[in-house]
Amino acid sequence: MCGMQTTGEPDPQRARDTAEFTAAMRGLKERSGLTYRQLEERADEQGEVLPRSTLADVLRGRTLPRPELLTAFVRACGDGERAAAWLEARETVARRGAAETASGTAADTGSETASEGPRRGIRLGERVLGARVFGVPVLLPASAGLVALVAVTVWALVPSGNDSDTRQSQLPRSRTQIRPVLADGLCLTDGYGARYESLVAVQRPCDEVAPQETTLVPLGGNTFRIRWYHPDHGPGCLTALAEGPGVGLLEPWDDCDRTTPFRIEPSGSDGGGRYSLRVDGRGCVAIKDAQTSEGAEAVVEPCRPKDSQVFVIQPAP
């Protein structure tokens, strides 16, 4: 339990904006002493849904939680008696943000926060949500795409007889993990970088990725799209940004047909499921500055023989 009856307890009523409100939520989580997984499990025991990856996104301070997620979080922390106070504080912050938006930038209708106008990703509130997929359409017409998004697609890569093609055929055929070789226990997933306001590909603990799922959409040969799916947010594919403040970063877009094809090539000759992710004419995907810390961004940079550009691709557990 969170021990909320002690002095110095997080006070959401003092929050003036989203950042301060989520800071209070972080304080509540710290008092609970519970991990994201434990909070998710406790909420489930109480008949509520609290996806740990969604909660992790919220606690980074960029967007207000949905009321039902906030309630599940507060109850899981053991502060259920103050759930109404948390909800009231959330609504106050949301109204204040909407008023500030109305006086300046255009508001995103029905959203809790402002939008900067049409974006190429899936926008909900002030976030472009990383989206993932269970199954992928294989050369389906656009009209059949929605059906394929919820189906598990069976696809095969036929070896041509050489070692490279044989190793390509060993790529996962369903749910996938993409793990930077330099960062043990971290997987490529969504998060916030230091220089771009929307969600992009970063490395985060693999056990905090669920319930999102990653699959590879085959485009022929060794070329694929990288597709994410989350049951709350839907599907989307990664694209390598070629311009603007996020140039070089990988952002999930909902229009997969307009996203980046990645050439997935074996790295080294010793097997082990290691690959490089190449973007034709641009370079290779790498973890920025070979960082091994949580939250480090994936970027496209000139291809070099270095471990920061090597990823282990294997079936998700």
C-alpha positions in Angstrom: 0.0 0.0 0.0 1.1 3.6 -0.6 1.0 4.8 3.0 -0.9 7.9 1.9 -1.9 8.9 5.4 1.6 10.1 6.2 2.7 13.7 5.8 4.1 14.9 2.6 1.8 12.8 0.5 1.5 13.7 -3.2 -1.1 16.4 -3.6 -2.6 16.5 -7.1 -4.7 19.6 -6.2 -1.5 21.7 -6.4 -0.8 20.7 -10.0 -1.0 23.6 -12.4 -0.3 21.7 -15.6 0.2 18.2 -17.1 3.9 18.0 -16.0 3.1 18.8 -12.4 0.1 16.4 -12.3 2.2 13.5 -13.7 4.9 14.4 -11.2 2.4 13.9 -8.4 1.5 10.5 -10.0 5.2 9.6 -10.0 5.4 10.5 -6.3 2.4 8.2 -5.6 4.1 5.3 -7.5 7.3 5.9 -5.6 5.4 5.8 -2.3 3.8 2.5 -3.3 7.1 0.8 -3.8 5.5 -1.2 -6.6 6.9 -1.9 -10.1 4.8 -1.2 -13.3 4.2 -4.9 -13.5 3.0 -5.2 -9.9 0.7 -2.2 -10.4 -0.8 -3.8 -13.5 -1.3 -7.1 -11.6 -2.9 -5.3 -8.6 -5.3 -3.5 -10.9 -6.2 -6.7 -12.6 -7.0 -8.3 -9.2 -9.4 -5.4 -8.6 -11.1 -5.9 -12.0 -9.5 -2.9 -13.7 -7.1 -2.4 -16.6 -3.8 -0.7 -16.1 -1.4 -1.5 -19.0 2.1 -0.9 -17.7 3.4 0.4 -21.0 0.6 3.0 -21.2 1.2 3.9 -17.6 5.0 4.3 -18.3 4.1 6.7 -21.1 1.8 8.8 -18.9 4.4 9.1 -16.1 6.9 10.6 -18.5 4.8 13.7 -18.1 3.7 14.5 -21.7 0.0 13.7 -21.5 -2.8 13.5 -19.0 -4.1 9.9 -18.2 -7.6 8.9 -19.2 -9.9 9.1 -16.2 -10.4 5.3 -16.0 -6.6 4.7 -16.2 -6.0 7.3 -13.4 -8.6 5.6 -11.2 -7.1 2.2 -11.7 -3.6 3.6 -11.0 -4.7 5.4 -7.8 -6.5 2.4 -6.5 -3.6 0.1 -7.3 -1.4 2.3 -5.3 -3.7 2.0 -2.3 -5.0 5.6 -2.4 -8.5 4.7 -3.6 -10.1 6.9 -0.9 -8.7 9.9 -2.7 -9.6 8.8 -6.2 -12.3 11.5 -6.5 -9.8 14.2 -5.6 -7.3 12.9 -8.2 -10.0 12.9 -10.8 -11.1 16.5 -9.9 -7.5 17.7 -10.1 -7.1 16.0 -13.5 -10.2 17.8 -14.8 -8.9 21.1 -13.5 -5.6 20.7 -15.3 -7.4 19.6 -18.5 -9.7 22.7 -18.4 -6.7 25.0 -17.8 -4.8 23.4 -20.7 -7.8 23.8 -23.0 -8.2 27.4 -22.1 -4.6 28.2 -22.8 -4.8 26.4 -26.1 -7.9 28.3 -27.1 -6.0 31.6 -26.6 -3.2 30.5 -28.8 -2.9 27.4 -30.9 -5.9 25.5 -32.4 -7.3 22.9 -30.1 -7.6 19.2 -31.1 -11.4 18.6 -30.9 -12.3 16.3 -28.0 -8.7 16.1 -27.0 -7.3 16.9 -23.6 -4.3 18.8 -25.1 -3.5 20.8 -28.1 -2.5 19.5 -31.5 -0.2 21.2 -33.9 -2.4 20.3 -36.8 -2.5 17.3 -39.1 0.3 14.8 -38.3 1.4 11.7 -40.0 1.1 9.5 -36.9 -1.7 8.4 -34.7 -2.5 11.3 -32.5 -4.4 11.0 -29.3 -4.2 14.0 -27.0 -0.8 15.5 -27.4 1.0 12.3 -28.2 1.6 10.5 -31.5 1.0 7.0 -30.2 3.3 4.1 -31.0 1.1 1.5 -32.6 1.8 -2.1 -32.9 0.1 -5.1 -34.7 -0.7 -8.8 -34.1 -0.8 -9.7 -37.7 0.2 -8.1 -41.0 -1.4 -8.0 -44.4 0.6 -9.5 -47.2 0.2 -7.6 -50.5 -3.5 -7.0 -49.7 -5.5 -4.2 -51.3 -6.2 -1.2 -49.1 -9.8 -2.2 -48.7 -8.8 -5.4 -47.0 -6.2 -3.8 -44.7 -8.4 -3.4 -41.7 -9.4 -7.1 -41.7 -5.7 -8.1 -41.9 -4.7 -5.9 -39.0 -6.5 -8.2 -36.6 -5.5 -11.4 -38.2 -2.4 -13.5 -37.6 -0.7 -13.7 -41.0 1.2 -16.7 -42.0 4.0 -15.9 -44.3 7.2 -17.6 -45.5 10.5 -16.5 -46.7 11.9 -19.1 -49.2 15.6 -19.6 -49.0 17.5 -19.3 -52.2 20.3 -21.6 -51.1 22.9 -19.1 -49.8 23.6 -18.4 -46.1 22.2 -14.9 -46.1 18.8 -16.1 -47.5 18.8 -19.0 -45.0 19.3 -16.6 -42.1 16.6 -14.3 -43.5 14.2 -17.3 -43.3 14.9 -17.5 -39.6 13.3 -14.2 -38.9 10.2 -14.4 -36.6 7.0 -15.1 -38.4 4.7 -13.6 -35.8 5.3 -11.5 -32.6 8.9 -10.2 -32.5 11.4 -8.6 -30.2 14.1 -6.2 -31.6 16.9 -5.9 -29.0 20.0 -3.7 -29.3 23.0 -5.9 -28.7 24.7 -3.3 -26.4 21.8 -3.0 -24.0 20.9 -6.3 -22.2 17.3 -6.5 -21.3 16.1 -3.5 -23.4 13.9 -3.7 -26.5 13.1 -1.3 -29.3 9.7 0.3 -28.5 8.1 3.7 -28.1 9.1 6.5 -25.8 10.0 10.2 -25.8 13.3 11.5 -26.9 15.1 14.7 -25.8 14.5 16.8 -28.9 11.1 15.7 -30.4 7.6 16.0 -28.8 6.0 12.9 -30.3 6.6 9.3 -29.5 9.6 7.7 -31.3 11.5 4.5 -31.2 13.7 4.2 -28.1 15.1 1.3 -26.0 13.2 0.4 -22.9 13.0 -2.7 -20.6 11.6 -5.6 -22.5 9.3 -6.6 -19.6 7.6 -3.1 -19.8 6.8 -3.4 -23.5 3.6 -5.5 -23.1 0.8 -5.3 -24.2 2.3 -3.8 -27.3 3.4 -6.2 -30.0 5.8 -5.9 -32.9 5.7 -7.8 -36.2 7.7 -7.6 -39.5 5.7 -7.0 -42.6 7.4 -8.7 -45.6 7.7 -6.6 -48.8 9.8 -9.0 -50.7 13.4 -10.2 -50.5 15.0 -8.9 -47.3 12.8 -5.8 -47.1 10.2 -5.3 -44.4 8.1 -2.7 -42.6 8.3 -2.7 -38.8 4.8 -2.6 -37.4 3.6 -2.0 -33.9 0.2 -2.7 -32.4 -1.3 -1.8 -29.1 -4.8 -2.8 -28.1 -5.6 0.7 -26.8 -4.2 2.6 -29.7 -4.2 0.4 -32.8 -1.6 -0.3 -35.5 1.1 1.8 -37.0 4.5 1.4 -38.8 7.9 3.1 -38.2 9.1 5.7 -40.6 12.6 7.3 -40.6 12.0 11.0 -40.5 13.9 12.8 -43.3 13.3 16.4 -42.2 12.2 18.7 -39.4 13.1 18.7 -35.7 12.9 14.9 -35.5 15.1 14.2 -38.6 16.8 10.8 -38.2 14.4 9.5 -35.6 11.9 6.7 -36.1 8.2 7.7 -35.6 5.2 5.5 -35.8 2.6 6.5 -38.5 -0.8 5.1 -39.0 -0.6 5.1 -42.8 1.8 2.1 -43.2 1.9 2.4 -47.0 3.7 5.7 -46.6 6.3 4.4 -44.1 9.9 3.3 -44.4 11.0 -0.1 -45.8 13.8 -1.5 -43.8 16.3 -3.9 -45.3 17.1 -6.5 -42.6 20.5 -8.0 -43.3 22.5 -10.5 -41.2 25.3 -9.0 -39.2 28.4 -11.1 -39.0 28.8 -14.7 -40.0 28.4 -16.3 -36.5 24.6 -16.5 -36.5 22.8 -15.7 -33.3 19.9 -13.8 -34.9 21.9 -10.6 -35.3 20.9 -8.1 -38.0 21.4 -4.6 -39.2 18.4 -2.5 -40.2 19.2 -0.5 -43.4 17.3 2.4 -44.9 18.2 2.7 -48.6 19.9 6.0 -49.4 20.0 7.0 -45.7 22.1 4.6 -43.7 21.5 2.2 -40.8 19.4 2.2 -37.7 21.5 2.6 -34.5 21.1 3.5 -30.9 22.3 7.1 -30.6 25.8 7.4 -29.3 25.9 3.7 -28.5 24.0 4.4 -25.3 23.0 1.5 -23.1 20.6 3.4 -20.8 16.8 3.2 -20.9 15.2 5.8 -23.2 18.1 6.2 -25.6 16.7 7.0 -29.1 17.0 4.9 -32.2 18.4 7.0 -35.1 19.4 6.6 -38.7 23.1 7.3 -39.3 25.8 6.3 -41.9 26.3 2.6 -41.9 29.5 1.5 -40.0 30.8 -1.8 -38.6 29.9 -1.1 -35.0 27.7 -2.8 -32.4 25.4 0.1 -31.9 24.0 -0.7 -35.3 23.4 -4.4 -34.5 20.1 -5.8 -33.2 19.0 -9.2 -32.1 15.7 -10.1 -33.8 13.9 -13.1 -32.2 10.4 -14.3 -31.4 8.7 -12.5 -28.5 8.1 -14.6 -25.4 
